[in-house]
Structure formats: structure tokens, C-alpha cells
Amino acid sequence: MKAVGGLNLNFLQFGVAILAIIASQHLSHSLRLFDRHKVLRVQPQTEDHVSSLRELLQSWNGALDVWKQSSIPGEEVHVHLGPDAIEDFKSDLTKRSLKFETMIEDTQALIDNEGMCCSEGDEDNFDSCYHTVNEIHDELFRLRKEYPDLVKLVNVGKSYEKQDMLGIEIKQNTPDASERGLVFILCGIHAREWISPATCMYILRQLLESKESDEGVANMVNSFNWFFLPVFNVDGYRFTQEVDRLWRKNRRPILLTGSGKAVGVDLNRNFATENWGLNDCVSKANCETYPGDKPFSEIETQTVAAYLKSRASELVSFFDIHSYSQLWMAPWGNKNGTPAEYNLMRRVMKAGTEAIRSTSGKAFKFGPTYQTIYPAYGITIDYVYDTLGVTHSYTIELRPSDKDDNGFILPACQIIDSGKEIMAAFKAITPIMAENPKRKVKRDRKLRSQ
Ligand SMILES: [Zn+2]
């Protein structure tokens, strides 16, 4: 009896201590809470609906947060709103005959349950938790120690807030490895898309841990060298964990003419591409997709572009991993049309998405960015395709689908499933990418600015 009583007291003390820690964290970091925030699904059915919704969203600039954009009739648009704005926004939708329904009733409730599968302190449990930048970097250092012949760490550069942008290269210690092409996988360019760094970490750990036991993994490591930048937007990612779970951009303060202040540039709109700046947000620094005041205005994009350029002769393939919507997209975002090598790219996207479907049953759509979701100017894959001449240049939007009810707040319980389905895709596409690994595309036109 005494032992049981003691145990109960310990539970009580433990509970009080946890509450005190949670309360102190909220106070010390001014953690932003999203109580009674909602996400609405809007369903524009016609071209007129699409342009009416676009106009409406522009008129609400700064007062709402678009989680999923689309310019295709029949495709959903997801809009996140605070409690003060919901009724007015719904009334605006109704006035424009735009159909909608509630996708998330209480954003904070989702955030509170996000880490449910994660038990801290369990070292074998890395893929059941979302991690801080420091924890991810510590894991990279651990992997280098465990696999010294295969792993090289590369500090690509420093962010605006002087955090390291740490990359990891997996390359066999054999003479022929230097002749192999390089696959570059970039994660976490948008801070709130936590499943992206988590999935990258799953894949790179599998490459190291399963290469002896899994033929498909062995083929990946024998065919290419693999470079991962697990957290591109390190400042934004840290901010999502300490202050605002739904932050997207980097953390550079923007000086506005006149009054007011803004923070952050959308790094995946800041790469130098054709048609850069043809963006609804081009002169609105408070906008979620603010592209900056010129291409490569940000230290993070300059740094990564310089690194990519330094490896351009080896680059066979480039992936920019995002969430959400379950999509696999090719260039271009900056214009309508399909690249000359699209048949080959289509084979890759088809094989990749079929492998995902046969692994988990999840359906991923694929196609050129502009036609599949919306025009997007200044994105990484267009830069890598057009300027660096890399044929296999893709964006993958991970789980969940737009029909699911999680958006960016995917429970950590799904990290392993996301990792497995994307790993299956990489195994399936490796032989196709290896058919002509040095394939480069000659460009006959100079870009406006680089
Ligand atoms: Zn994204």
C-alpha cells in the first residue's frame, strides 16, 4: 500500500511539474496559440470562381493565411483564419457564391496532439518525433561517427540568424564513387512543413542503415552519391518550434517604406528564374509568398545556390521536399508548358507515384507545377532545371492529401509511413535516373538575372 501511495504522489508531483514547465515555456517564448482558429476548404468550381477567390484573398492580405493555394477549377483552396475573421470571411465567400466547409475546427487542438507518438528520451525512436534543428544536427554528427567511411558533413553556410545550414553527403569510399552523379535532396525550405525534414532524416538514415539488407537501398547507394540538406530554413524552423508553429518564411526583418514592419521572405520564391516577381505578393512584405525585393536577396538562397552551382557538374537530380497535398511536380512553375525532356521526367514521376501507391495506398498526382497547382515564380526546381541544366528536378509535396484534415499539422505518428512511401519511390526511380546519369540539358538562352 505504501508503495502504491508513493507512486500516486509521484504521479501528482510529475503532473504539477509538467504543468509548470508548459506554463513557463509559454511565458518565456511567448508561444503563439491558435485557439479557435479554423481552416476552411473553399471549392472554386469554375474559372470565374478561381479569379473571384483570388481577388478576395488579395483583398484580405495579411489577415488570413492560405495553407493550400490553387488556380485550377475543382481544386480546393485551404484558408486558415483567426476567430475574429471567420464570420466576415465566410460572408464574403457566400456573397461570391463560393462553396466552402470547415476542414479544421480548432487549429490549436491539432497542434496539441501533433507529438502524440513521440516519447522523449527514447534514442531508438528518432523517427517517431519531430526534432529541433540542434537535435537534427546532433543526429548528423552521430551518423558521421557511426559511418565514417560513408558520411561527410558539409556546412553549406550560415543563415541570417547565423545558424549553420548543415548538409550530409553519403558517398562510398571506393574509386568509382567519384565518377557517380549526385542526387541533391533539399528539405525544410518552408518552416512549418515539419514532415519534410523528418522524412529526409528517415531516408538518409535508411540509406546508411539498410544498404546491406535491402537490395533497393544498395542500388541507390551504388548508383549515386546522395546529398541532403535536412533543414534549409533553419531560422524559420526554429521559430516554428519556439514561437509560431505556422511560420513559413525566413526570419529577416524587412524594412518597409512608410510605417509598419514585416519579417521574412518566402525562400522558394527568391531564386533567380525567368518571370521572377510575377507574383501577387511582389510588393507586399506581409504576404506569405513575398519573394523579396530582388532574386537572391536572401543569404540562405544565395548560399544554397552557390553550393548547388559548385556541384553542378555532378548533379543528376534535385528534389525539393514540401508538404502538403501529395503531389510530384516538374518544372515549370514560372510558365505554362512542358520541358523538352518531359517524357523522361514523366516516367520518373509515374514510377515514383506508383511505388508510393503500392507501398501505402496513398495517391500522389504528378505533372508540371504550373498546370498541377498554380503559377509559382522564383522556385528552386525551375532554377536548377533552367540554370544548372539538371533534367531531373522535382518538387514533392508530402502527406497529407488535401482531402485529409491535418494540413501542415501531421501527427508525428505518420513520419515513418511518410518516410517508407518516399523511400519506395526513390528505390523505384533510381534505375530510371541511372539510365543516362550525366544527361544535361543545354540552355540556349540567358536568364534575366542570376
Ligand atoms: Zn512548401
Boltz pocket constraint, residues with backbone or C-beta under 6 A from the ligand:
constraints:
  - pocket:
      binder: B
      contacts: [[A, 190], [A, 193], [A, 321], [A, 322], [A, 323]]
      max_distance: 6.0
